[in-house]
Amino acid sequence: MTVSDIADIFEIRTQFFPPDALKQFKIPAPQCGNCPNFGRIWACPPFADAELKKYQIKSAKIIAVKFRPLCTNLSAKQYTDSVRKVFDPILLNLEKRAPRSLALLAGTCICPHAADCPRAKNLPCPTPEKMRPSPEALGYDIPAIARQMGLEILWQKDNTPPEHFTLIYFLASKACFL
């Protein structure tokens, strides 16, 4: 099954948030403590101080990907993971091609090792070149950023997919890091 069998990607928006504009969307502490991935996946908090320092950004190009689910028998994670398998490599490629940039991916890690991430055993990430935290994991208020871009984040309810999903990616310039 391909992504086009699962989702209709119908809108991609970008918006540059200049230096310090992201500050208004930063939550003092990410709301991740109750998530089952907290402390179990390398892309999720808590982060070591050195990691947090690496991800303190001041400005970024935000990329929003909107898509409609085309079937009703999948979970929200299955829909979003299928679209991310297309867009995550694109963002990582943009990061490589844009000197001094850093991609933050939409959602938690989706590598093949995520279900049994070695972090739970205090072992290193097997794919550190692909591992990126999400903007949410770093404390950014994604629904507020989406509203700033004229978008709405919808959520799956009672195993019924919403009218559309929205994935939010950051492409940050390392020149604009703290």
C-alpha positions as CSV (number, residue, x, y, z in Angstrom):
1,M,0.0,0.0,0.0
2,T,1.4,3.4,-0.9
3,V,0.8,6.8,0.6
4,S,-1.6,7.7,-2.3
5,D,-3.8,4.8,-1.3
6,I,-4.1,6.1,2.3
7,A,-4.0,9.9,2.0
8,D,-4.7,12.8,-0.3
9,I,-2.1,15.4,0.3
10,F,-3.9,18.5,-0.7
11,E,-2.0,21.4,0.8
12,I,1.5,22.4,1.7
13,R,2.1,25.7,3.4
14,T,5.3,27.4,4.4
15,Q,5.9,30.4,6.6
16,F,9.1,31.9,7.9
17,F,9.1,32.8,11.6
18,P,11.9,35.4,11.9
19,P,14.3,35.6,14.9
20,D,12.4,35.6,18.2
21,A,9.0,35.1,16.6
22,L,8.9,31.5,17.8
23,K,9.4,32.6,21.4
24,Q,5.6,33.4,21.7
25,F,4.8,29.7,20.9
26,K,7.2,28.1,23.4
27,I,5.6,26.4,26.4
28,P,7.9,26.5,29.4
29,A,7.9,22.7,29.8
30,P,6.6,20.2,27.1
31,Q,3.5,18.4,28.1
32,C,5.0,15.0,27.5
33,G,5.2,13.5,31.0
34,N,2.1,11.3,30.6
35,C,3.0,10.0,27.1
36,P,4.2,6.4,27.0
37,N,7.2,7.5,24.8
38,F,8.5,9.8,27.5
39,G,12.0,8.7,28.3
40,R,11.6,5.6,26.2
41,I,12.4,7.0,22.6
42,W,15.5,9.0,21.7
43,A,13.4,11.6,19.9
44,C,11.3,12.3,23.0
45,P,12.0,14.1,26.3
46,P,13.6,14.3,28.7
47,F,16.7,15.5,26.9
48,A,20.1,16.0,28.3
49,D,21.2,19.6,28.6
50,A,23.6,19.2,25.7
51,E,20.8,18.0,23.5
52,L,18.5,20.9,24.6
53,K,21.2,23.4,23.8
54,K,21.6,21.9,20.3
55,Y,17.8,22.5,19.7
56,Q,17.4,26.0,21.0
57,I,16.3,27.9,17.9
58,K,15.3,31.4,17.3
59,S,13.8,31.3,13.8
60,A,12.6,28.7,11.4
61,K,10.7,28.0,8.2
62,I,7.6,26.1,9.2
63,I,6.2,23.6,6.7
64,A,2.7,22.4,7.2
65,V,1.4,19.4,5.3
66,K,-2.4,18.8,5.2
67,F,-3.9,15.6,4.0
68,R,-7.2,13.8,4.0
69,P,-7.5,10.2,5.0
70,L,-8.8,8.1,2.2
71,C,-10.0,5.1,4.2
72,T,-11.5,4.7,7.7
73,N,-9.9,1.5,9.0
74,L,-6.5,3.0,10.1
75,S,-5.3,4.7,13.3
76,A,-4.2,8.3,13.3
77,K,-0.6,7.0,13.7
78,Q,-0.9,4.8,10.7
79,Y,-2.1,7.8,8.6
80,T,0.5,10.2,9.8
81,D,3.3,7.7,9.7
82,S,2.5,6.8,6.0
83,V,2.7,10.5,5.1
84,R,5.8,11.1,7.2
85,K,7.6,8.3,5.4
86,V,7.4,10.6,2.3
87,F,8.1,14.0,4.0
88,D,10.7,13.1,6.7
89,P,13.3,12.2,4.1
90,I,12.5,15.4,2.2
91,L,13.1,17.5,5.3
92,L,16.3,15.6,6.1
93,N,17.5,16.1,2.5
94,L,16.7,19.9,2.7
95,E,18.7,20.0,5.9
96,K,21.7,18.4,4.1
97,R,21.4,20.8,1.2
98,A,21.0,24.0,3.3
99,P,24.2,24.6,5.1
100,R,23.8,25.3,8.8
101,S,20.2,24.1,9.0
102,L,18.4,21.6,11.2
103,A,15.1,19.8,10.5
104,L,12.6,19.1,13.3
105,L,10.2,16.4,12.3
106,A,6.5,16.1,12.8
107,G,5.9,13.7,15.6
108,T,7.9,11.1,17.4
109,C,10.4,8.7,15.8
110,I,9.1,6.4,13.2
111,C,12.3,4.4,12.5
112,P,12.0,0.6,12.4
113,H,13.5,0.4,15.9
114,A,11.0,2.9,17.5
115,A,8.7,0.2,19.0
116,D,11.7,-1.3,20.9
117,C,13.9,1.8,21.0
118,P,17.3,1.1,22.6
119,R,16.9,4.2,24.8
120,A,14.8,2.1,27.2
121,K,17.9,-0.1,27.7
122,N,20.2,3.0,27.9
123,L,21.7,2.1,24.5
124,P,22.5,4.7,21.8
125,C,20.2,5.5,18.9
126,P,20.8,3.1,15.9
127,T,20.0,5.9,13.4
128,P,21.3,9.1,14.9
129,E,21.6,10.7,11.5
130,K,17.8,10.5,11.2
131,M,16.8,11.1,14.8
132,R,15.2,14.4,15.4
133,P,12.8,15.6,18.1
134,S,9.5,17.0,17.1
135,P,8.8,20.7,17.7
136,E,6.2,19.5,20.3
137,A,8.9,17.6,22.1
138,L,10.9,20.8,22.4
139,G,7.9,22.6,23.9
140,Y,6.4,24.4,20.9
141,D,2.6,24.9,20.8
142,I,1.8,23.3,17.5
143,P,-1.9,24.2,17.4
144,A,-1.1,27.8,18.1
145,I,1.5,27.8,15.3
146,A,-1.0,26.2,13.0
147,R,-3.6,29.0,13.8
148,Q,-0.9,31.6,13.1
149,M,-0.6,30.0,9.7
150,G,-4.3,30.0,9.1
151,L,-4.6,26.3,9.7
152,E,-6.5,24.1,12.2
153,I,-5.2,20.9,13.9
154,L,-7.9,18.3,14.0
155,W,-7.8,15.1,16.1
156,Q,-9.1,11.6,15.5
157,K,-12.0,10.8,17.8
158,D,-13.4,7.3,18.7
159,N,-11.3,5.7,15.9
160,T,-12.9,8.0,13.3
161,P,-10.4,10.0,11.4
162,P,-10.9,13.8,11.2
163,E,-11.7,15.6,7.9
164,H,-7.9,16.2,7.6
165,F,-4.6,15.9,9.4
166,T,-1.9,18.5,9.6
167,L,1.8,17.7,10.1
168,I,4.1,20.6,11.2
169,Y,7.8,20.5,10.4
170,F,10.5,23.1,11.2
171,L,13.5,23.8,9.1
172,A,15.7,25.9,11.4
173,S,18.8,27.9,10.5
174,K,21.7,27.1,12.8
175,A,22.7,30.8,12.1
176,C,19.7,31.7,14.2
177,F,20.3,29.4,17.2
178,L,20.7,30.8,20.7
